Each structure stands twice: as structure tokens, then as C-alpha cells.
Amino acid sequence: MTQVPGMETSAISVLKRAVELDQSSRFQESLVCYQEGIQLLMDVLKAVKDDSKKVHYRQKIKSYMDRAEQIKVHVNQLKEEGKYHEQIRIAEDATGYSYEVLFRPYVTEGLTEVWVEDPYIRHIHQLYNFLRFCEMLLKASCQVKRIHLLTSQEEGDYSSQQASALSELKQSLQSQDVCLDLQYSTFHDREIRFDNGWIIKIGRGLDYFKKPKGRFSIGYCDYDLRQCQETTVDIFHSKHTKTL
């Protein structure tokens, strides 16, 4: 019983975020938070002994489950009609936008193939960004087997650094049974596509984080704490995900 207040506080926090996202029409993200919050409330329900409190929690759970189901129906209808579009505006110096946070709502269990079009996977910090993106996919609840990267080729002294880094990453991914398909081109579009139909377009591509003030500054290791540059993220859904 002593842990119930803490569990309830966690549930309230997650569900508050779900409602905020819901009101901002960020439905897919809100759905993830509703599901997490409902699970936390169900854990609270199991722990309480008072019958009146049990009734209260059951009512709350039903209310949130009903709203989550409404969102599912709405999102599926938009996806069927090819009209799904969400927009996230990341403010200058904002934090809390790691790749895990940004992409988690769209990385589903059936995801097996990913296409990344980003001309700026060239400099060392950009190569590390792509590495972190790949790590995020490996940690997620999906079975990604192939990652396609289309980027521009570095020139001059740094070309060997780019080639070496991507070659090493390719070998490392291979050890995880993931194939990295690498292609070079001259282009400016930035787009990430998943074979479950989700398309994410980030104004700055994967390189939307600010440089940390130092190697021992908060945010150097944890991207949730890293300040961001202002950018816009547009999310679409298409039944027909094109290939490179």
C-alpha cells in the first residue's frame, strides 16, 4: 500500500501528458501516453484494498480507455484516407526531444525496414547522430532488419572519416542481423520512412541538437537533456511507402 501514492503520481503525470498531446492533435503520441497511463492505473487498482477507491479507479480507467479507442478509430480513418498529418514544433533551446521520444510512437512491432534520406550524415557529430538513431531502432520493440541510408558524400580530408565510420557501423549492425544499405547522392530533402507507413520529415534532419558546452556538460550523453535548435517535424502516413 505504501507504494500506491507513487504509482498514482506516475499515472497522473503520464495521463496529463496524454491529454495535452490529445488537445494538441498529436494523436499518435497521445495514444502511447494513454496506453502507458492506463497500465499504471491498472497497477494501482490491483494494489488498493478500499472498495470505493477501486470503483473510482475503474471509472477513470474506463474513461481513458474509451478516449484511447476513439483516437485509434480516428487515426485509422485518417490513415485509410491518406490524410494523416501531425506537426511538432521544436523551440530553440528546448529539451526532451531525443530520438527515443520523437520516434517511439511510430516504431511499431511490425517495423522491419527503414529509409533515411539526410544529406548531412558527414561530419563526426552527424555520424554519431545516425549511430544513435540506429541504436534507438535496435532498442525499440520492433524487428528492424534493413536500414537504408541515402546521404551526400563528404569531400576532401574528411571523406575517409565518413567512409570509415559508415563501414564500421555497417559491420556492427551486421553483427546484430541488421543490413545497412548505403547510397550517396547530391540532394537536399530530409525524410525518414518506416515500412509500417509512417513518414517523418524533420526540417534539420537528424542534426537538430545543439553542440554541448563541453564534454562534461549535462546533455552530452543523454539527448533528452540536450538543447535543440528550432525546427519543425511533420509526420504523415502512407499505405505505399516508396523505396529509394
N, C-alpha and C positions, 0 to 999 in steps of 0.2 A: 504493500500500500504506500510505502514511503516514496517509491519512485513514480507514482501516478502523477503528482504535480509537474514533475519534469517532463514526463511523456506528453502530458496535456499541453504544456507550454510549447513543446516542439511541434505538436499537431496544429496548434493555433497559428504559429508562425508560418508554417508551410501553407496552410489553408488561406491565410491572409494574403500571401503572395499569389496564390491561385486566383483569388477574387480580383486582385489588382491586374493581373495579366488578362483575365477574362474581360474585365471592363475596358482594357486597352486593345481588345480584339486580337490579342496574341494567343489564339485558341490552342494551338498545339502545345505551347509551353504551359499554358494554364492546366491543360489536361494532365500533363505529367505531375504537376504540383497537386492537383486534386487527388490523383491516384495515390501519391505518397502520403498526403494528409489523411485520407480515408483509412489507409492501412495503419497509420499511427493512432487514429481514433479507435480503430478496432482493437488494437493492443491495449488501449486504455480501458475499453469496455470489458475486456477479459480480466483486467486487474481489479476493477472496482467490485465491491460487495453490496453496496446500498442499491436497493431495487429502484428507488426514484431516480438515482443517478444513471442507472442502466437505461431507463426509459428515455432520459434526456440525451444520452449519447447515441442511442438507437435512432432517435428522431434526427439528430444532427447528421449522422452517417447517411440516413436515407435522403436527406435534403441535398447533401453534397453529391451522392451517387446519382440522384436524378439530374442534377445540373451537369455532371460529367457525361452522362448519357446523352443529354441534349446537345452538348458540344460535339460529341462523337458523330452524331447524326448530321449536324450542321457541317462539320469539317468534311465528312464523307460525301455529302451532297455537293459541296464546292469542288472537291477533288474530281468527282464524276463529271461535273460541268466544265472542268478546266479553268475555274475562276478563282482558285485559292491564291491569295496573296496576303502576306504579312509584311510589315516593315518595322524594323527595330532601329532606333537612332541612338548610337553610342556617343555620348557627350565627351567633349575634351576633358581629359584627366579622370574620366570615370573608371571605376574598378569593378571587378565582379564579372568580367566577360572572358573568362578562359575558354579554350576550345571545348572543354567538357560542358560548360554551362551553355555556350552558344549552340552547339551541335547536338547535344544529348536528346532533345525532343524529336529529332529526325533520324537518329540512328536506331533503327528497329531490328528485331531479331532476324528478319528475313534479308537484311542487307548483306550482300556478298561482293559487290563491285562498286568502286568509287572513281570518279573522274575529277581531277583537279586541273583547272586552267588558270595559271597565275604566272605572268611574265617575270615576277620578281622573286624567284627562288634561286638566287645567285650568290649574294653576299653571305658571309658566315652566319649572321643572326637570322637571315631569311631561311637558310638551310636548317638551322636549329628549329625555326618555326614549323617547317614541314615535318621534321622529325617528331616534334611534339604532337602534331596533328595525327601522324601515323600511330604514335603511342596511344593517343586518345581512342582511335578506332580499335586497336588491339585490346584495350581495357573495357570497351563497351560490350553490351550484351548483343553482339552480332557475330556473324561468321564471315567477316571480310576475307576474300581470297585473292583479290586483284585490285591494285591501286594504279591508276593511270595518271601520270604527271606530264602536262604539256607546259613547258616554260621556255624562256629565251636563254640563249647560250651566252655565258659570260665571255668577255674578250680580254685579251692582254694577259697580265701577270696572274689574274685571279681565275682564269679558265681552268687551270689544272686543279685548283682547290675545289671548284664546283664539281668537276668530273669525279674527283677522288671521293668527295663526300657522298655524292649520289650513288657511286659504285659501292661504297661501304654500306650505305643504307640498304641498297638492293640486296646485298648478301645477307645482311642482318634480318631483313624481312623474309628472305627465303628460308632462313632457319626457323621462322615462325609459320611456315607454309603459306606465306603471302607473296604474290608476284608483283614486283614493281615494274610497270611498263613506262619507259621514259622516252619522250619525244621533245625535240626542240623546234621552235618556230618564232617568227617575229610577229607579235600581235600585242594588243593592249587590253583585251577583255579579261575579266576575272570572274570565274564561275566554278562552283563545286556542285557536282551532281552525284546523287546516290541512285542505285538501281531499284530502289523502292519508290522512285518517282519524285523525291524531294530535290529541289534546285535552290541553292543558296548563293546569292550574289552579294559580295562584300565590296564596298567602294574601294577599299585599300587592299583587298585580297587578304591573305593570312597575316600580312605585315601591318597590323593596326595597333600594335603595342608600342609604347614609348620606351626609349632606351633607359634602363635603370640608372640611378645616380651613381651607383658603384656596385662592385661585386658582393658587397656585404650590406646592401640596402634591401629593405623589405620589398618584395615583388620580384627580386632577381630570380628566385627559384620557382615561386608559386605565382602562376599567371593570373590567378583570381585576385591577387593583390597588386598586380602590375597596372600602372596607369595606361589608359588608352588614348589614341589620337581620335579626333572626331571622325566618325564615318557612319554610313548608312548600310544596313543589312536588309536585303529584300529576299523573301522566301516565297517560292512558288511550288506548285505540284503539277506534274505532268505524267500522264499514263505512258507516254512514249519518250523515255529518256534516251536522247541521242548518244551515239558513241563518238569518240574522237576520230 
